[in-house]
């Protein structure tokens, strides 16, 4: 079983300024939780028990969130008879069997650089990489990663990606895959990847299938990342994946299905994720939806 994950969560979050002057972007709230907690809970629900978070700007705020118990707040709640909430805080943000550690990405050399920082932590095991600023909304949290892990192990993949179709005009904004064939693995739609292209022009794109911020990797990935070129100061994981394919290693991609994903490191994705969570997960979602419909009707 796969038990380890590296979570890239560094970067300045400049597209979310000025909020990210105060907090790392992964600590911005989505409803009542910081972004990073959704990612960690997804990992826990996929039976991941050892998590290395790659921190950067204001990283100590994230580290304190997971490690410190808010003693003053707990005492204040107890004094006011709110024992149930106090007990929840005393138990901690994550279950006791889950271990979270941190490592700083001092040189911001991209996703590839963040993954390389976890080589010693991973040792010689397959591992999960969920991007800290990509949110997956699904009926059962962690189900996508569980599907990806099953496919990865069954097909003995070197790297297993996740992909989702995107509108034609958005193709140049994403990493896009080409594929040789489509497989059905226990009801999971899987593509055998033939090429990986970073932000191709529409007329040069091999498909409209965009890479989503969830990966399963084998340890050999580290060797390819070490040889990958630097592009605009960042280690190109896309080139590393393509080299693996060129060398005959198997790379597969799991279709995201009816799940939704958002890049919450940009304003548009952040707002869409907030609205999605409100309308599908929040206790008062129906009331807010009614208000939103009334509001929009007045605007048109």
Buried (B, 14 or more C-beta within 10 A) or exposed (E): EBBBBBBBBBBBBEBBEEBBEEBBBBBBEBEEEBBBBBBBBBBBBBEBBBBBBBBBBBBEBBBEBBEEEBEEEBEEBBEEEBEEEBEEBBEEBBEEEBEBEBBBBEEBBBBBBBBBBBBEBBEEEBBBBBBBBBBBBBEEBBBBBBBBBBBBBBBEBBBBBBBBEBEEEEBBEBBBBBBEEEBEBEEBBBBBBBBBBBEBEEEEBBBBBBBBBBBBBBBBBBEBBEEBEEEEEBBBBBBBBBBBBEEEBBBBBBBBBEBBBBBBBBEEBBEBBBBBBBEEEBEEEEEBBEEEEEEEEEEE
